[in-house]
Amino acid sequence: MARKVTTQRKVIMTAIAWALAILIFFPILWTFLTSFKSEADAIASPPQFLFFHWTTENYAEVQSRSNYLSHFMNSVVISFGSTLIGLIIAIPAAWAMAFAPTKRTKDVLMWMLSTKMMPPVGALIPIYLMFRNSGLLDTRTGLVIVLTLINLPIIVWMLYTYFKEIPGEILEAARMDGASLAKEIIYVLTPMAVPGIASTLLLNIILAWNEAFWTLNLTASKAAPLTAFIASYSSPEGLFYAKLSAASTMAIAPILILGWFSQKQLVRGLTFGAVK
């Protein structure tokens, strides 16, 4: 029998939830507000929250100084490309681990997850040299390859956990009806796993979009995404907080909008077994 929740408990839990939400969202709000300040107002003490001279000159200067659209397209190609390739590789791998496991399956899963524990800087020099010798430095192709490999363990783990929730009897019935392995994965497994695949897709797009270490070290200008666009406003002369905030707002706005409109699908996938 479910325990009745009192009105007082509801009010307290709602207040705690709102307080945590405001705490998490406040840095984004502060960055947004700072982008409309002058450089003098941005470093004023005490800080000015709403009552300052609002200006859009930072956005105008960022637009004139940098090719935002080029950086934006690089981010779109790199994040979506690496995630889609990762899904193409991970769906059959997760199927094999979920429905045809061996005694080494858990060891392989743990090994894949352990690769995420290695500091990226430990692999930077060999990867940089390989990319330099193969002509992949400062290319979208190079970054797609790197981000695919980096996020592949997460994609496999998420899909594996979700596939484990699907009854194996359904796939056996498809085999008895004469479905081949490819048709079983494409026409039976994939439609049933749409919420999990969608949440995996969205989460890994966000991870690839926000990746800074590899994008800053393996690009210069041609393939530089929005993370490099933000970093370009940190110079030896100092930090220009207002312009840096304008650049940051322009960089995170697309992914925030994507997350806002897809939040129901993301939550649905995460709570139905994609992540435990």
C-alpha positions as CSV (number, residue, x, y, z in Angstrom):
1,M,0.0,0.0,0.0
2,A,1.4,3.4,-1.0
3,R,2.1,5.8,1.7
4,K,0.1,9.0,1.6
5,V,2.2,12.1,0.9
6,T,1.2,15.1,3.1
7,T,0.8,18.6,1.7
8,Q,3.7,19.8,3.9
9,R,6.0,17.1,2.5
10,K,5.0,18.1,-1.1
11,V,5.7,21.8,-0.4
12,I,9.1,21.0,1.2
13,M,10.2,18.6,-1.7
14,T,9.0,21.2,-4.3
15,A,11.0,23.9,-2.6
16,I,14.1,21.7,-2.4
17,A,13.7,20.8,-6.1
18,W,13.3,24.5,-7.1
19,A,16.4,25.5,-5.0
20,L,18.5,22.8,-6.7
21,A,17.3,23.8,-10.1
22,I,18.1,27.4,-9.5
23,L,21.5,26.5,-8.1
24,I,22.3,24.4,-11.2
25,F,20.9,26.9,-13.7
26,F,22.4,30.0,-12.1
27,P,25.8,29.9,-13.8
28,I,24.1,29.8,-17.2
29,L,21.8,32.7,-16.2
30,W,24.8,34.7,-15.0
31,T,26.7,34.0,-18.2
32,F,23.7,35.2,-20.2
33,L,23.4,38.4,-18.2
34,T,27.1,39.1,-18.4
35,S,27.0,38.9,-22.2
36,F,24.8,42.0,-22.2
37,K,27.2,44.0,-19.9
38,S,30.1,46.3,-20.8
39,E,33.5,45.0,-19.8
40,A,33.5,47.5,-16.9
41,D,30.1,46.3,-15.6
42,A,31.2,42.7,-16.0
43,I,34.0,43.1,-13.5
44,A,32.2,45.6,-11.2
45,S,32.3,45.0,-7.5
46,P,29.8,44.3,-6.0
47,P,28.4,42.5,-9.1
48,Q,25.4,44.0,-10.8
49,F,22.6,41.5,-11.4
50,L,19.9,43.3,-13.4
51,F,20.4,47.0,-13.0
52,F,23.1,47.8,-15.5
53,H,23.4,49.3,-18.9
54,W,22.2,46.6,-21.3
55,T,24.1,46.4,-24.6
56,T,24.5,44.1,-27.5
57,E,27.9,45.3,-28.6
58,N,29.6,42.1,-27.3
59,Y,27.5,40.0,-29.7
60,A,28.3,42.4,-32.6
61,E,32.0,42.2,-31.9
62,V,32.0,38.5,-31.6
63,Q,30.2,38.2,-34.9
64,S,32.6,40.6,-36.6
65,R,35.7,38.9,-35.1
66,S,34.8,35.2,-35.6
67,N,32.9,33.2,-38.2
68,Y,30.3,31.8,-35.8
69,L,28.4,29.9,-38.6
70,S,31.6,28.0,-39.6
71,H,32.3,26.9,-36.0
72,F,28.6,26.0,-35.5
73,M,28.6,23.8,-38.6
74,N,31.8,22.1,-37.4
75,S,30.1,21.3,-34.1
76,V,27.0,19.9,-35.8
77,V,29.0,17.7,-38.2
78,I,31.4,16.5,-35.5
79,S,28.8,15.8,-32.7
80,F,26.1,14.3,-34.9
81,G,28.5,12.4,-37.1
82,S,30.4,10.8,-34.2
83,T,27.2,9.8,-32.5
84,L,25.6,8.3,-35.5
85,I,28.7,6.3,-36.4
86,G,28.9,5.2,-32.7
87,L,25.3,4.0,-32.8
88,I,25.9,2.0,-36.0
89,I,28.8,0.2,-34.3
90,A,27.2,0.0,-30.8
91,I,23.8,-1.4,-31.7
92,P,25.1,-4.8,-33.0
93,A,27.7,-4.9,-30.2
94,A,25.1,-4.3,-27.5
95,W,22.8,-6.9,-29.2
96,A,25.6,-9.5,-29.0
97,M,26.4,-8.8,-25.4
98,A,22.7,-8.7,-24.3
99,F,21.3,-11.7,-26.2
100,A,24.4,-13.8,-27.0
101,P,26.7,-13.3,-24.0
102,T,29.8,-15.3,-23.4
103,K,31.8,-15.9,-20.2
104,R,34.0,-12.9,-21.2
105,T,31.1,-10.5,-21.9
106,K,31.2,-8.8,-18.5
107,D,35.0,-8.5,-18.7
108,V,34.8,-6.8,-22.1
109,L,32.1,-4.4,-20.7
110,M,34.3,-3.5,-17.7
111,W,37.4,-3.1,-19.9
112,M,35.4,-0.7,-22.2
113,L,34.3,1.3,-19.2
114,S,37.8,1.3,-17.8
115,T,39.1,3.1,-20.9
116,K,37.0,6.2,-19.7
117,M,39.1,6.3,-16.5
118,M,42.3,7.0,-18.4
119,P,43.3,10.7,-18.4
120,P,42.9,11.9,-22.0
121,V,46.3,13.6,-21.9
122,G,47.9,10.2,-21.5
123,A,46.9,9.4,-25.1
124,L,47.3,12.9,-26.6
125,I,50.9,12.6,-27.9
126,P,50.5,9.2,-29.8
127,I,47.1,10.3,-31.3
128,Y,48.5,13.7,-32.2
129,L,51.5,12.1,-34.0
130,M,49.2,9.6,-35.8
131,F,46.9,12.3,-36.9
132,R,49.8,14.5,-38.1
133,N,51.3,11.6,-40.1
134,S,48.0,10.7,-41.7
135,G,46.9,14.2,-42.5
136,L,43.9,14.2,-40.1
137,L,44.9,17.2,-38.0
138,D,42.4,20.1,-38.1
139,T,39.9,18.0,-40.0
140,R,36.3,17.1,-39.3
141,T,37.0,13.5,-40.2
142,G,39.8,13.3,-37.5
143,L,37.5,14.7,-34.8
144,V,34.6,12.4,-35.7
145,I,36.9,9.4,-35.4
146,V,38.3,10.5,-32.0
147,L,34.9,11.4,-30.5
148,T,33.4,8.2,-31.8
149,L,36.1,6.1,-30.1
150,I,35.9,8.2,-26.9
151,N,32.1,8.0,-26.5
152,L,31.7,4.4,-27.9
153,P,32.0,2.7,-24.4
154,I,29.2,4.9,-23.1
155,I,27.0,4.2,-26.1
156,V,27.5,0.4,-25.8
157,W,26.9,0.4,-22.1
158,M,23.6,2.4,-22.4
159,L,22.3,0.3,-25.2
160,Y,23.3,-2.9,-23.5
161,T,21.5,-2.0,-20.3
162,Y,18.4,-1.0,-22.3
163,F,18.5,-4.2,-24.5
164,K,18.6,-6.3,-21.3
165,E,15.1,-5.0,-20.5
166,I,13.7,-6.4,-23.8
167,P,12.4,-10.0,-23.5
168,G,14.5,-12.4,-25.5
169,E,11.4,-14.5,-26.4
170,I,10.3,-11.7,-28.8
171,L,13.5,-12.1,-30.8
172,E,13.2,-15.9,-30.7
173,A,9.8,-15.6,-32.2
174,A,11.2,-13.4,-35.0
175,R,13.8,-16.1,-35.7
176,M,11.2,-18.8,-35.8
177,D,9.3,-16.7,-38.4
178,G,12.4,-16.8,-40.5
179,A,13.9,-13.4,-39.7
180,S,17.6,-13.1,-40.5
181,L,20.0,-11.6,-38.0
182,A,20.0,-8.2,-39.8
183,K,16.2,-8.1,-40.0
184,E,16.0,-9.1,-36.3
185,I,18.1,-6.1,-35.3
186,I,16.6,-3.6,-37.8
187,Y,12.9,-4.5,-37.8
188,V,12.4,-6.1,-34.3
189,L,15.0,-4.9,-31.8
190,T,15.5,-1.3,-33.0
191,P,11.8,-0.3,-33.0
192,M,11.3,-1.7,-29.5
193,A,14.4,0.1,-28.3
194,V,13.6,3.5,-29.8
195,P,13.3,5.3,-26.4
196,G,16.7,4.0,-25.3
197,I,18.4,4.7,-28.6
198,A,16.9,8.2,-28.6
199,S,18.2,9.0,-25.1
200,T,21.6,7.5,-26.0
201,L,21.7,9.6,-29.1
202,L,20.8,12.9,-27.3
203,L,23.2,12.3,-24.4
204,N,26.1,11.5,-26.6
205,I,25.4,14.5,-28.9
206,I,25.6,16.7,-25.8
207,L,28.9,15.0,-24.7
208,A,30.4,15.4,-28.2
209,W,29.2,19.0,-28.4
210,N,30.8,19.9,-25.1
211,E,34.1,18.1,-25.7
212,A,36.9,20.6,-25.3
213,F,40.2,18.7,-24.7
214,W,40.5,16.9,-28.1
215,T,38.9,19.7,-30.1
216,L,41.4,22.3,-28.8
217,N,44.4,20.1,-29.3
218,L,43.6,18.5,-32.6
219,T,42.2,21.6,-34.5
220,A,43.5,25.0,-35.4
221,S,41.0,26.8,-37.6
222,K,39.4,24.8,-40.4
223,A,37.6,22.2,-38.2
224,A,37.5,24.2,-35.0
225,P,34.1,23.7,-33.3
226,L,32.3,26.0,-30.9
227,T,34.5,25.0,-27.9
228,A,37.5,26.5,-29.8
229,F,35.3,29.5,-30.6
230,I,34.9,30.1,-26.9
231,A,38.5,29.5,-26.1
232,S,39.6,32.1,-28.6
233,Y,38.3,34.8,-26.3
234,S,40.8,33.9,-23.6
235,S,44.0,35.7,-24.5
236,P,47.4,36.5,-22.8
237,E,46.2,40.1,-22.4
238,G,43.5,38.9,-20.0
239,L,39.9,37.6,-19.9
240,F,37.3,39.8,-21.5
241,Y,34.4,38.5,-19.5
242,A,31.6,40.2,-21.4
243,K,32.8,39.0,-24.8
244,L,33.6,35.6,-23.4
245,S,30.1,35.3,-22.0
246,A,28.6,36.4,-25.3
247,A,30.6,33.7,-27.1
248,S,29.7,31.1,-24.5
249,T,26.0,32.0,-24.8
250,M,26.1,31.6,-28.6
251,A,27.9,28.3,-28.2
252,I,25.6,26.7,-25.7
253,A,22.3,28.1,-27.0
254,P,21.8,25.4,-29.7
255,I,22.4,22.4,-27.4
256,L,20.2,24.0,-24.7
257,I,17.3,24.4,-27.2
258,L,17.8,20.8,-28.4
259,G,17.8,19.6,-24.8
260,W,14.7,21.6,-23.9
261,F,12.6,20.3,-26.8
262,S,13.8,16.7,-26.4
263,Q,13.7,16.5,-22.6
264,K,10.6,14.2,-22.5
265,Q,12.2,11.7,-24.9
266,L,15.4,11.9,-22.9
267,V,13.8,11.3,-19.6
268,R,11.6,8.5,-21.0
269,G,14.6,6.7,-22.3
270,L,16.7,7.1,-19.2
271,T,14.0,5.9,-16.9
272,F,13.0,2.9,-19.0
273,G,16.4,1.2,-18.6
274,A,18.9,3.1,-20.8
275,V,20.7,4.1,-17.6
276,K,20.4,2.5,-14.2
